[in-house]
Amino acid sequence: MINIKHPKPTLLIAFALLLFTKVTLAQNISFEGTNSDPEIGVIEHLDEYLPKDIYLLNEDSQRVVLTDLIDKPTVLNFVYYRCPGICSPLMEGLAEVMDKSDLTAGKDYQVLTISFDPSETLELAKRKKTNYLNLVNKKEEIAKGWQFFLSDSASIAKATNAVGFKYKRQGNDFLHAASVMVISPDGKITRYLNGLYFLPFEFKMAIIEANKGQSGPTINKVLQFCYSFDPVGQTYVLNVTKITGTLILFIALILFLYLIFKPKKKK
Protein backbone atom coordinates (compact mmCIF):
# COMPACT_ATOMS: atom_id res chain seq x y z
CA MET A 1 0.00 0.00 0.00
CA ILE A 2 1.26 3.45 -0.86
CA ASN A 3 1.44 5.82 2.09
CA ILE A 4 0.30 9.37 1.27
CA LYS A 5 2.04 11.93 3.43
CA HIS A 6 -0.06 14.80 4.71
CA PRO A 7 1.51 18.25 4.69
CA LYS A 8 3.01 19.16 8.03
CA PRO A 9 0.41 21.02 10.12
CA THR A 10 3.01 23.51 11.39
CA LEU A 11 3.95 24.56 7.86
CA LEU A 12 0.28 24.83 6.89
CA ILE A 13 -0.54 27.10 9.81
CA ALA A 14 2.59 29.19 9.25
CA PHE A 15 1.61 29.71 5.60
CA ALA A 16 -1.95 30.73 6.56
CA LEU A 17 -0.71 33.15 9.21
CA LEU A 18 1.75 34.69 6.76
CA LEU A 19 -0.94 35.14 4.11
CA PHE A 20 -3.41 36.62 6.61
CA THR A 21 -0.78 39.03 7.92
CA LYS A 22 0.06 40.17 4.41
CA VAL A 23 -3.50 40.86 3.32
CA THR A 24 -4.34 42.58 6.61
CA LEU A 25 -1.28 44.80 6.44
CA ALA A 26 -1.99 45.62 2.82
CA GLN A 27 -5.54 46.68 3.68
CA ASN A 28 -4.43 48.75 6.67
CA ILE A 29 -1.78 50.55 4.66
CA SER A 30 -4.18 51.34 1.84
CA PHE A 31 -6.71 52.99 4.18
CA GLU A 32 -4.69 54.19 7.16
CA GLY A 33 -1.20 54.92 6.01
CA THR A 34 1.95 53.61 7.67
CA ASN A 35 1.27 54.94 11.19
CA SER A 36 -0.04 52.76 14.00
CA ASP A 37 -2.99 55.12 14.47
CA PRO A 38 -5.35 55.72 11.55
CA GLU A 39 -5.15 59.10 9.86
CA ILE A 40 -8.93 59.05 9.42
CA GLY A 41 -11.27 57.13 11.69
CA VAL A 42 -12.01 56.62 15.38
CA ILE A 43 -9.72 55.39 18.15
CA GLU A 44 -11.78 54.41 21.19
CA HIS A 45 -10.76 56.10 24.45
CA LEU A 46 -13.09 54.22 26.77
CA ASP A 47 -12.98 55.17 30.48
CA GLU A 48 -11.08 58.38 29.75
CA TYR A 49 -12.44 61.75 30.86
CA LEU A 50 -13.07 64.85 28.77
CA PRO A 51 -10.77 67.82 29.40
CA LYS A 52 -12.32 70.66 31.38
CA ASP A 53 -11.01 73.44 29.14
CA ILE A 54 -12.99 72.80 25.94
CA TYR A 55 -14.95 75.91 25.00
CA LEU A 56 -17.99 76.02 22.74
CA LEU A 57 -20.28 78.67 21.28
CA ASN A 58 -23.93 77.77 21.78
CA GLU A 59 -27.01 78.68 19.74
CA ASP A 60 -27.43 81.90 21.77
CA SER A 61 -23.88 83.07 20.96
CA GLN A 62 -22.76 82.30 24.53
CA ARG A 63 -19.32 80.86 25.28
CA VAL A 64 -19.71 77.74 27.41
CA VAL A 65 -17.50 74.94 28.74
CA LEU A 66 -18.28 71.48 27.36
CA THR A 67 -17.98 69.63 30.67
CA ASP A 68 -20.29 72.17 32.36
CA LEU A 69 -23.04 71.13 29.96
CA ILE A 70 -22.78 67.43 30.80
CA ASP A 71 -25.10 66.72 33.72
CA LYS A 72 -26.77 63.64 32.25
CA PRO A 73 -25.86 60.88 29.76
CA THR A 74 -24.65 62.77 26.70
CA VAL A 75 -24.14 61.81 23.07
CA LEU A 76 -21.32 63.76 21.43
CA ASN A 77 -21.53 64.15 17.68
CA PHE A 78 -18.71 65.74 15.62
CA VAL A 79 -19.65 66.94 12.12
CA TYR A 80 -19.32 69.99 9.94
CA TYR A 81 -22.60 71.53 8.88
CA ARG A 82 -21.85 72.12 5.19
CA CYS A 83 -20.59 68.54 4.72
CA PRO A 84 -21.61 67.09 1.32
CA GLY A 85 -20.98 63.50 2.42
CA ILE A 86 -21.82 61.33 5.42
CA CYS A 87 -22.67 64.05 7.96
CA SER A 88 -26.25 64.42 6.72
CA PRO A 89 -27.05 60.67 6.78
CA LEU A 90 -25.42 60.47 10.22
CA MET A 91 -27.56 63.31 11.58
CA GLU A 92 -30.67 61.80 9.99
CA GLY A 93 -29.83 58.53 11.72
CA LEU A 94 -29.53 60.36 15.04
CA ALA A 95 -32.83 62.16 14.49
CA GLU A 96 -34.53 58.86 13.66
CA VAL A 97 -33.28 56.96 16.69
CA MET A 98 -34.10 59.87 19.02
CA ASP A 99 -37.62 59.96 17.59
CA LYS A 100 -38.05 56.19 18.05
CA SER A 101 -36.50 55.98 21.51
CA ASP A 102 -38.74 55.65 24.55
CA LEU A 103 -36.20 57.72 26.49
CA THR A 104 -36.89 61.46 26.74
CA ALA A 105 -34.37 63.78 25.10
CA GLY A 106 -33.41 66.62 27.42
CA LYS A 107 -34.43 64.61 30.49
CA ASP A 108 -32.93 61.13 30.24
CA TYR A 109 -30.11 62.15 27.91
CA GLN A 110 -28.95 64.91 25.59
CA VAL A 111 -27.16 65.16 22.24
CA LEU A 112 -24.46 67.77 21.66
CA THR A 113 -23.50 68.29 18.03
CA ILE A 114 -20.21 70.15 17.54
CA SER A 115 -18.81 71.44 14.27
CA PHE A 116 -15.11 70.68 13.83
CA ASP A 117 -14.85 73.41 11.16
CA PRO A 118 -13.99 76.64 13.03
CA SER A 119 -15.03 78.77 10.04
CA GLU A 120 -18.73 77.85 10.21
CA THR A 121 -21.44 80.20 11.47
CA LEU A 122 -24.28 80.00 13.98
CA GLU A 123 -26.79 80.79 11.24
CA LEU A 124 -25.76 77.62 9.41
CA ALA A 125 -25.88 75.58 12.63
CA LYS A 126 -29.42 76.80 13.42
CA ARG A 127 -30.57 76.11 9.86
CA LYS A 128 -29.23 72.58 10.03
CA LYS A 129 -30.93 71.97 13.36
CA THR A 130 -34.25 73.14 11.91
CA ASN A 131 -33.82 70.79 8.95
CA TYR A 132 -33.31 67.74 11.17
CA LEU A 133 -36.12 68.68 13.55
CA ASN A 134 -38.45 68.66 10.54
CA LEU A 135 -37.73 64.93 10.20
CA VAL A 136 -39.07 63.98 13.63
CA ASN A 137 -42.47 63.81 15.31
CA LYS A 138 -41.27 64.75 18.82
CA LYS A 139 -40.04 68.18 17.69
CA GLU A 140 -40.40 70.11 20.96
CA GLU A 141 -38.79 67.40 23.07
CA ILE A 142 -35.88 66.78 20.71
CA ALA A 143 -35.32 70.53 20.18
CA LYS A 144 -34.60 70.87 23.91
CA GLY A 145 -32.41 67.80 24.10
CA TRP A 146 -30.37 68.33 20.92
CA GLN A 147 -28.03 71.33 20.94
CA PHE A 148 -25.76 72.56 18.14
CA PHE A 149 -22.41 74.26 18.75
CA LEU A 150 -19.43 75.93 17.12
CA SER A 151 -15.92 76.13 18.53
CA ASP A 152 -12.44 77.52 17.98
CA SER A 153 -9.61 75.49 16.46
CA ALA A 154 -7.81 74.93 19.78
CA SER A 155 -10.89 73.55 21.56
CA ILE A 156 -11.84 71.49 18.52
CA ALA A 157 -8.40 69.86 18.55
CA LYS A 158 -8.66 69.11 22.29
CA ALA A 159 -12.16 67.66 21.97
CA THR A 160 -11.51 65.47 18.94
CA ASN A 161 -8.20 64.22 20.34
CA ALA A 162 -9.87 63.41 23.66
CA VAL A 163 -12.45 61.15 22.02
CA GLY A 164 -10.13 59.77 19.31
CA PHE A 165 -11.98 61.30 16.36
CA LYS A 166 -9.49 61.52 13.47
CA TYR A 167 -10.23 63.64 10.39
CA LYS A 168 -8.30 65.32 7.61
CA ARG A 169 -8.88 68.45 5.57
CA GLN A 170 -9.05 67.94 1.81
CA GLY A 171 -9.44 71.24 -0.02
CA ASN A 172 -12.49 73.00 1.40
CA ASP A 173 -13.93 69.81 2.87
CA PHE A 174 -12.90 67.14 5.37
CA LEU A 175 -12.43 63.38 5.26
CA HIS A 176 -13.84 61.74 8.37
CA ALA A 177 -15.68 58.70 9.69
CA ALA A 178 -19.22 58.45 11.07
CA SER A 179 -19.37 57.90 14.82
CA VAL A 180 -20.91 59.26 18.02
CA MET A 181 -19.55 59.04 21.55
CA VAL A 182 -21.60 58.43 24.67
CA ILE A 183 -20.46 60.27 27.82
CA SER A 184 -21.42 59.62 31.45
CA PRO A 185 -22.75 62.49 33.63
CA ASP A 186 -19.28 62.91 35.16
CA GLY A 187 -17.61 63.29 31.76
CA LYS A 188 -16.30 59.74 31.19
CA ILE A 189 -16.36 58.18 27.71
CA THR A 190 -18.40 54.99 28.03
CA ARG A 191 -19.42 53.91 24.53
CA TYR A 192 -18.92 54.51 20.80
CA LEU A 193 -21.70 54.01 18.27
CA ASN A 194 -20.27 53.81 14.77
CA GLY A 195 -22.00 54.06 11.42
CA LEU A 196 -24.94 55.96 9.95
CA TYR A 197 -27.79 54.00 11.52
CA PHE A 198 -28.41 53.27 15.20
CA LEU A 199 -30.54 50.47 16.61
CA PRO A 200 -32.99 51.84 19.22
CA PHE A 201 -32.05 49.03 21.64
CA GLU A 202 -28.33 49.69 21.26
CA PHE A 203 -28.90 53.44 21.66
CA LYS A 204 -30.99 52.95 24.81
CA MET A 205 -28.52 50.53 26.40
CA ALA A 206 -25.65 52.95 25.72
CA ILE A 207 -27.58 55.71 27.51
CA ILE A 208 -28.53 53.51 30.48
CA GLU A 209 -24.98 52.22 30.92
CA ALA A 210 -23.58 55.75 30.63
CA ASN A 211 -25.92 56.88 33.39
CA LYS A 212 -24.38 54.17 35.61
CA GLY A 213 -20.86 55.08 34.50
CA GLN A 214 -20.40 51.65 32.92
CA SER A 215 -18.26 51.49 29.81
CA GLY A 216 -18.46 48.77 27.20
CA PRO A 217 -16.94 47.87 23.84
CA THR A 218 -18.76 48.79 20.68
CA ILE A 219 -21.52 46.26 19.98
CA ASN A 220 -20.94 46.30 16.22
CA LYS A 221 -17.29 45.22 16.40
CA VAL A 222 -18.00 42.50 13.85
CA LEU A 223 -19.30 45.08 11.38
CA GLN A 224 -16.27 47.26 12.04
CA PHE A 225 -14.03 44.30 11.27
CA CYS A 226 -15.87 43.47 8.05
CA TYR A 227 -16.08 47.06 6.81
CA SER A 228 -13.45 49.76 6.40
CA PHE A 229 -13.91 53.48 5.88
CA ASP A 230 -13.02 54.59 2.35
CA PRO A 231 -11.89 58.26 2.55
CA VAL A 232 -12.22 58.67 -1.21
CA GLY A 233 -15.82 57.53 -1.45
CA GLN A 234 -16.68 58.88 2.03
CA THR A 235 -18.42 55.63 2.94
CA TYR A 236 -17.87 52.18 4.47
CA VAL A 237 -16.89 49.38 2.09
CA LEU A 238 -16.67 45.62 2.54
CA ASN A 239 -13.13 44.64 3.50
CA VAL A 240 -12.78 41.62 1.20
CA THR A 241 -9.10 40.91 1.83
CA LYS A 242 -9.48 40.94 5.60
CA ILE A 243 -12.50 38.62 5.46
CA THR A 244 -10.73 36.28 3.01
CA GLY A 245 -7.63 36.17 5.20
CA THR A 246 -9.73 35.33 8.24
CA LEU A 247 -11.52 32.52 6.39
CA ILE A 248 -8.22 31.07 5.21
CA LEU A 249 -6.88 31.13 8.76
CA PHE A 250 -10.07 29.52 10.09
CA ILE A 251 -10.00 26.75 7.47
CA ALA A 252 -6.32 26.11 8.17
CA LEU A 253 -7.05 25.86 11.88
CA ILE A 254 -9.85 23.33 11.26
CA LEU A 255 -7.55 21.26 9.04
CA PHE A 256 -4.82 21.43 11.64
CA LEU A 257 -7.15 20.16 14.36
CA TYR A 258 -8.39 17.42 12.04
CA LEU A 259 -4.86 16.19 11.32
CA ILE A 260 -3.96 16.26 14.99
CA PHE A 261 -7.05 14.58 16.45
CA LYS A 262 -8.26 12.29 13.64
CA PRO A 263 -8.36 8.62 14.66
CA LYS A 264 -5.40 6.62 13.41
CA LYS A 265 -6.15 3.71 11.11
CA LYS A 266 -5.14 0.27 12.30
CA LYS A 267 -2.53 -1.47 10.19
Phi and psi in degrees as a GROMACS rama.xvg file:
@    title "Ramachandran Plot"
@    xaxis  label "Phi"
@    yaxis  label "Psi"
@TYPE xy
-85.6342  127.816  ILE-2
-88.281  123.402  ASN-3
-95.4239  121.907  ILE-4
-84.4976  129.607  LYS-5
-79.2994  149.067  HIS-6
-62.8795  146.843  PRO-7
-63.0389  128.644  LYS-8
-57.5095  -37.476  PRO-9
-62.4295  -42.9661  THR-10
-66.806  -37.2999  LEU-11
-63.4852  -46.4281  LEU-12
-65.5721  -41.2117  ILE-13
-60.8451  -41.3416  ALA-14
-64.3045  -43.5338  PHE-15
-63.7348  -43.0376  ALA-16
-63.1181  -40.6803  LEU-17
-63.3365  -44.4027  LEU-18
-64.725  -43.5936  LEU-19
-63.2652  -41.7478  PHE-20
-62.2987  -41.1789  THR-21
-64.1102  -47.809  LYS-22
-69.4229  -34.0393  VAL-23
-68.0981  -44.1953  THR-24
-63.1318  -40.3566  LEU-25
-61.6292  -41.8377  ALA-26
-67.0564  -42.8215  GLN-27
-63.9171  -39.7774  ASN-28
-66.7196  -39.4443  ILE-29
-66.3042  -29.8254  SER-30
-104.103  -28.8446  PHE-31
-118.033  -6.78303  GLU-32
85.9546  -167.539  GLY-33
-95.4312  -4.82934  THR-34
-78.9203  159.178  ASN-35
-69.1484  -33.9324  SER-36
-94.3438  141.448  ASP-37
-67.6717  145.418  PRO-38
-74.2201  -31.8715  GLU-39
-132.702  128.473  ILE-40
146.36  -155.851  GLY-41
-134.46  128.005  VAL-42
-109.388  116.52  ILE-43
-70.4693  129.052  GLU-44
-115.15  53.9393  HIS-45
-59.4159  141.505  LEU-46
72.3982  4.99698  ASP-47
-91.9387  156.4  GLU-48
-105.996  147.216  TYR-49
-71.0221  142.214  LEU-50
-62.732  152.433  PRO-51
-95.2269  10.5797  LYS-52
-123.219  39.0807  ASP-53
-100.613  118.29  ILE-54
-106.167  138.921  TYR-55
-127.429  160.813  LEU-56
-112.753  117.357  LEU-57
-85.8499  -176.26  ASN-58
-67.7792  -15.1563  GLU-59
-101.397  17.4987  ASP-60
65.3235  24.3269  SER-61
-98.5463  139.021  GLN-62
-84.85  121.908  ARG-63
-129.448  162.413  VAL-64
-98.7852  131.275  VAL-65
-54.7035  -49.7837  LEU-66
-66.7716  -23.8032  THR-67
-69.8669  -22.7531  ASP-68
-82.0039  -19.4389  LEU-69
-90.7936  97.1022  ILE-70
-122.546  8.05991  ASP-71
-155.138  169.24  LYS-72
-51.2407  131.007  PRO-73
-130.494  133.982  THR-74
-100.654  119.431  VAL-75
-94.909  136.424  LEU-76
-136.516  112.812  ASN-77
-100.555  121.408  PHE-78
-144.268  179.282  VAL-79
-129.483  137.126  TYR-80
-68.0977  -24.8316  TYR-81
-96.5283  15.0839  ARG-82
-59.4618  129.184  CYS-83
-89.9272  -0.0896141  PRO-84
-111.297  -116.283  GLY-85
-84.0286  -6.49136  ILE-86
-63.0773  -43.9563  CYS-87
-63.6667  -49.3898  SER-88
-59.3457  -36.1069  PRO-89
-63.6029  -45.3722  LEU-90
-68.4382  -34.824  MET-91
-65.7199  -37.7442  GLU-92
-64.4523  -39.4684  GLY-93
-64.1823  -46.6497  LEU-94
-58.9422  -41.0933  ALA-95
-66.0717  -45.7884  GLU-96
-71.5014  -31.8685  VAL-97
-66.6076  -37.4507  MET-98
-69.6151  -34.4576  ASP-99
-83.2074  -22.773  LYS-100
-67.4402  143.541  SER-101
-87.5814  1.60107  ASP-102
-83.5917  153.313  LEU-103
-99.2245  118.143  THR-104
-66.0199  136.13  ALA-105
91.7958  -18.8876  GLY-106
-115.302  -57.693  LYS-107
-83.0793  -27.0003  ASP-108
-162.01  173.135  TYR-109
-144.042  158.693  GLN-110
-120.452  127.41  VAL-111
-114.979  112.884  LEU-112
-99.5341  125.968  THR-113
-122.791  128.585  ILE-114
-79.254  131.776  SER-115
-95.8827  12.9482  PHE-116
-105.843  106.542  ASP-117
-68.0096  -8.66226  PRO-118
-89.3006  -5.04836  SER-119
-78.3917  163.622  GLU-120
-114.025  160.518  THR-121
-66.535  -32.5987  LEU-122
-60.2682  -41.9787  GLU-123
-67.1737  -41.3733  LEU-124
-60.9328  -44.4506  ALA-125
-65.7225  -38.861  LYS-126
-64.7205  -40.8653  ARG-127
-65.4146  -40.5483  LYS-128
-61.6253  -43.0143  LYS-129
-60.7242  -40.7379  THR-130
-60.7038  -43.3495  ASN-131
-76.5262  -30.6971  TYR-132
-66.6682  -27.4568  LEU-133
-69.2393  -12.1667  ASN-134
-89.5129  -10.1069  LEU-135
-113.186  161.746  VAL-136
-89.8173  -35.1731  ASN-137
-90.1017  60.59  LYS-138
-59.415  -51.1432  LYS-139
-63.5229  -43.6433  GLU-140
-63.8985  -49.2397  GLU-141
-69.5055  -32.6569  ILE-142
-59.6786  -36.2139  ALA-143
-76.344  -33.2264  LYS-144
-94.6903  -1.94319  GLY-145
-124.694  108.644  TRP-146
-111.484  145.015  GLN-147
-113.306  139.652  PHE-148
-136.099  158.8  PHE-149
-115.056  172.296  LEU-150
-160.983  168.824  SER-151
-88.7422  165.583  ASP-152
-61.7804  -36.551  SER-153
-67.0489  -45.5734  ALA-154
-69.0639  -35.2311  SER-155
-60.8908  -44.6325  ILE-156
-62.9752  -42.2219  ALA-157
-64.0611  -43.1845  LYS-158
-67.5662  -47.9748  ALA-159
-68.2189  -35.9377  THR-160
-67.1649  -36.3675  ASN-161
-64.6565  -36.0137  ALA-162
-98.3512  -3.11671  VAL-163
78.8924  26.646  GLY-164
-90.1456  110.441  PHE-165
-103.545  127.816  LYS-166
-142.394  167.179  TYR-167
-144.887  133.843  LYS-168
-73.8172  138.013  ARG-169
-136.104  100.031  GLN-170
67.2244  -125.322  GLY-171
-91.0827  -2.93527  ASN-172
-117.126  -175.212  ASP-173
-131.854  146.281  PHE-174
-99.1498  128.401  LEU-175
-159.496  165.607  HIS-176
-96.0049  173.856  ALA-177
-108.139  115.786  ALA-178
-162.74  151.354  SER-179
-127.097  153.962  VAL-180
-116.801  136.958  MET-181
-104.105  129.44  VAL-182
-118.332  138.918  ILE-183
-75.4094  164.046  SER-184
-58.4814  -21.4288  PRO-185
-97.7658  12.4395  ASP-186
89.8264  15.1459  GLY-187
-93.1483  138.517  LYS-188
-77.6263  118.81  ILE-189
-115.06  -19.6814  THR-190
-161.14  150.512  ARG-191
-119.048  134.95  TYR-192
-117.832  111.973  LEU-193
-103.72  149.413  ASN-194
108.569  -173.847  GLY-195
-102.846  -10.6927  LEU-196
-131.109  138.656  TYR-197
-122.262  128.7  PHE-198
-72.1414  132.53  LEU-199
-54.1492  -39.2858  PRO-200
-66.0625  -44.5611  PHE-201
-63.4432  -41.2071  GLU-202
-62.5311  -46.5254  PHE-203
-63.9781  -44.5442  LYS-204
-63.6248  -37.0076  MET-205
-63.1769  -39.3816  ALA-206
-68.0683  -46.1068  ILE-207
-62.3537  -44.1065  ILE-208
-67.5823  -36.604  GLU-209
-63.6262  -37.8871  ALA-210
-62.879  -29.6917  ASN-211
-89.5726  -5.44068  LYS-212
77.5082  16.7115  GLY-213
-92.0269  126.683  GLN-214
-98.9325  154.946  SER-215
-154.11  154.285  GLY-216
-67.7739  157.737  PRO-217
-59.8229  130.937  THR-218
-63.9518  -37.8572  ILE-219
-91.006  43.6004  ASN-220
-61.5798  -35.3028  LYS-221
-63.236  -43.1291  VAL-222
-64.892  -38.2178  LEU-223
-63.3914  -35.9463  GLN-224
-69.5626  -38.6577  PHE-225
-79.3133  -22.0584  CYS-226
-121.736  145.14  TYR-227
-124.287  149.585  SER-228
-79.4321  126.779  PHE-229
-98.8792  106.942  ASP-230
-66.7758  -22.0363  PRO-231
-74.8474  -49.9588  VAL-232
-85.6951  -5.35594  GLY-233
55.1715  43.9683  GLN-234
-154.459  175.535  THR-235
-98.093  132.537  TYR-236
-122.76  151.83  VAL-237
-64.9068  126.803  LEU-238
-87.9025  84.2628  ASN-239
-64.1082  -43.9453  VAL-240
-66.1292  -37.3996  THR-241
-67.9879  -41.7848  LYS-242
-65.0683  -43.5209  ILE-243
-61.6883  -44.0144  THR-244
-61.2972  -40.2183  GLY-245
-65.1924  -41.1761  THR-246
-64.2407  -40.9247  LEU-247
-61.8768  -43.736  ILE-248
-64.1819  -39.8476  LEU-249
-65.7374  -44.5424  PHE-250
-63.7303  -40.6348  ILE-251
-63.6198  -37.3427  ALA-252
-66.3591  -41.5306  LEU-253
-62.3837  -43.7843  ILE-254
-63.4432  -40.4446  LEU-255
-60.6878  -46.335  PHE-256
-64.9492  -35.8619  LEU-257
-64.0113  -44.615  TYR-258
-67.6144  -30.7341  LEU-259
-77.3473  -43.9214  ILE-260
-104.285  -0.319559  PHE-261
-65.0966  143.933  LYS-262
-66.8035  138.011  PRO-263
-80.7901  137.619  LYS-264
-75.0866  139.981  LYS-265
-74.6061  140.451  LYS-266
